[in-house]
């Protein structure tokens, strides 16, 4: 019974996959892109079940809605009160001057103002930078968070 239910849910999702659109253009599935013939290049042929392609497309659309990945940031400020917003802006400005190029994020989650820095894919990456800034920000701590994709070099 459970398998039948799961199959029905996947079938229902597969019918609606092409109706969803994230930015006004139809996404090109990776399989179609790989199999497209381009002058002067070889030919790729992929043979797989249509259901696998549909599941991949569902995942593609899901990822397009919330770009990024799970990772870590370092929280350098966490405060509430009358002057918390101003203090968070001052902390952000001082951090950006001292560590240019490191992304800084200000967030208000009632009643707290928060400032987090960095986009680290692993806890080890976050710990390296944490060790560099701990003397300037002794109350800093590492948090798991949804981060932006790192830049491609």
Buried (B, 14 or more C-beta within 10 A) or exposed (E): EEEEEEEEEEEEBBEEBEEBEBEEEEBEBEBEEEEEEEEEEEEEEEEEEEEEBBBBBBEBBEEEEEEEEEBBBBBBBBBEEEEBEEBBBEBBEEBBEEBEEBEBBBBEEEEBBBBBBBBBBEEEBBEEBBEEBBEEBEEBEBEEBEBEEEEEE
